[in-house]
């Protein structure tokens, strides 16, 4: 994992900077055709690759982002990236900024051996300290 973390983190920053800059060409190069974006809402909402790429260049805009703690899990030809994300964004001019939990799944292609994002799950962070303490108390290794 030590050598994969900087690779995936660099790809994440490239993907996010491309979104901030409206660079749909770079986004397309880094995004799998099978990509899905899932929002942690009720009910959840899905965007496929085509919908995401079109929205990222015109309707779903990102002004800035900042990652906090970063987690990368190496699964061989796949990697899971997780982080707390501070996002300043809008959808059709309506503000959708805040703190989110972000989980991205990257897959390395078989032929060209390039990493592409295949899935993004984004949801608002749980801020209630009692809930966090309760979940933490479930950890058996403590």
C-alpha positions as CSV (number, residue, x, y, z in Angstrom):
1,X,0.0,0.0,0.0
2,X,2.9,2.4,0.7
3,X,3.6,2.8,-3.0
4,X,0.0,2.8,-4.2
5,X,-1.2,5.6,-1.9
6,X,0.7,8.5,-3.6
7,X,-0.4,7.2,-7.0
8,X,-4.1,7.1,-6.1
9,X,-3.9,10.4,-4.2
10,X,-2.3,12.0,-7.3
11,X,-5.1,10.6,-9.5
12,X,-7.7,12.0,-7.1
13,X,-6.2,15.4,-7.2
14,X,-6.0,15.3,-11.1
15,X,-9.7,14.2,-11.2
16,X,-10.8,17.0,-8.8
17,X,-8.7,19.7,-10.4
18,X,-10.1,18.7,-13.8
19,X,-13.6,19.1,-12.4
20,X,-12.7,22.5,-10.9
21,X,-11.3,23.7,-14.2
22,X,-14.1,22.3,-16.3
23,X,-11.6,20.0,-18.1
24,X,-14.0,17.3,-19.3
25,X,-11.3,15.8,-21.5
26,X,-9.1,14.9,-18.5
27,X,-12.2,13.8,-16.5
28,X,-13.1,11.5,-19.4
29,X,-9.6,10.1,-19.5
30,X,-9.7,9.3,-15.8
31,X,-13.3,8.0,-15.6
32,X,-14.4,4.5,-16.7
33,X,-17.2,4.1,-19.1
34,X,-18.9,2.0,-16.4
35,X,-18.6,4.8,-13.9
36,X,-21.4,5.4,-11.4
37,X,-21.7,8.3,-8.9
38,X,-23.9,7.5,-5.9
39,X,-25.1,10.2,-3.5
40,X,-25.8,9.2,0.0
41,X,-29.3,10.7,0.0
42,X,-32.8,9.2,0.6
43,X,-33.5,7.9,-1.9
44,X,-30.0,7.6,-3.3
45,X,-29.4,9.1,-6.7
46,X,-27.1,7.6,-9.4
47,X,-25.3,9.3,-12.3
48,X,-23.7,7.2,-15.0
49,X,-20.5,8.2,-16.8
50,X,-22.2,10.1,-19.6
51,X,-24.5,12.0,-17.3
52,X,-21.6,12.8,-14.9
53,X,-19.3,14.1,-17.7
54,X,-21.9,16.3,-19.2
55,X,-23.0,17.7,-15.8
56,X,-19.4,18.3,-14.6
57,X,-18.8,20.7,-17.5
58,X,-21.9,22.7,-17.3
59,X,-24.4,22.1,-14.5
60,X,-22.6,20.5,-11.5
61,X,-19.7,22.8,-10.9
62,X,-16.9,22.6,-8.3
63,X,-15.3,25.8,-7.2
64,X,-12.8,24.2,-4.7
65,X,-12.1,21.1,-2.7
66,X,-9.9,20.0,0.2
67,X,-9.2,16.4,1.3
68,X,-8.6,15.7,5.0
69,X,-7.4,12.3,6.3
70,X,-6.8,9.9,3.3
71,X,-7.4,6.2,3.3
72,X,-6.3,3.9,0.4
73,X,-6.9,0.2,0.4
74,X,-4.9,-1.8,-2.2
75,X,-6.9,-4.6,-3.7
76,X,-4.5,-5.6,-6.5
77,X,-6.1,-4.4,-9.7
78,X,-8.5,-2.2,-7.7
79,X,-8.0,0.4,-5.1
80,X,-10.4,2.1,-2.7
81,X,-9.9,5.8,-1.8
82,X,-11.7,7.4,1.2
83,X,-11.5,10.8,2.7
84,X,-13.4,13.6,4.4
85,X,-14.0,16.1,1.7
86,X,-14.7,19.8,2.0
87,X,-16.4,20.8,-1.2
88,X,-17.6,24.1,-2.6
89,X,-19.9,23.2,-5.4
90,X,-23.3,24.0,-7.0
91,X,-25.9,22.2,-9.1
92,X,-27.7,24.4,-11.6
93,X,-26.6,27.5,-9.5
94,X,-27.9,26.0,-6.2
95,X,-25.2,25.7,-3.5
96,X,-24.2,22.2,-2.6
97,X,-21.2,22.8,-0.5
98,X,-20.2,21.3,2.8
99,X,-18.3,18.5,4.4
100,X,-18.8,15.0,2.9
101,X,-17.4,11.5,3.1
102,X,-16.1,10.4,-0.2
103,X,-15.3,6.9,-1.3
104,X,-13.9,6.3,-4.8
105,X,-13.1,2.9,-6.4
106,X,-10.3,2.8,-9.0
107,X,-9.6,-0.1,-11.3
108,X,-6.4,-0.7,-13.3
109,X,-7.2,-1.7,-16.9
110,X,-5.8,-5.0,-18.2
111,X,-4.4,-3.8,-21.5
112,X,-2.9,-0.4,-20.9
113,X,-2.6,-0.8,-17.2
114,X,-4.1,2.7,-16.5
115,X,-6.1,3.5,-13.5
116,X,-9.7,4.8,-14.0
117,X,-12.3,5.7,-11.5
118,X,-15.2,3.3,-11.6
119,X,-17.4,4.4,-8.7
120,X,-17.8,7.5,-6.4
121,X,-20.0,7.4,-3.3
122,X,-20.5,10.8,-1.7
123,X,-22.5,11.6,1.4
124,X,-22.8,14.3,4.1
125,X,-20.6,13.6,7.2
126,X,-22.1,12.5,10.5
127,X,-21.3,15.3,12.9
128,X,-23.0,13.9,16.1
129,X,-20.3,13.1,18.7
130,X,-22.5,10.6,20.5
131,X,-23.0,8.6,17.3
132,X,-19.3,8.6,16.6
133,X,-18.5,7.5,20.1
134,X,-21.1,4.7,19.9
135,X,-19.7,3.4,16.7
136,X,-16.1,3.7,18.0
137,X,-17.2,1.6,21.1
138,X,-17.9,-1.3,18.7
139,X,-14.3,-1.7,17.8
140,X,-13.0,-5.0,19.2
141,X,-9.3,-4.1,19.0
142,X,-9.5,-1.2,21.5
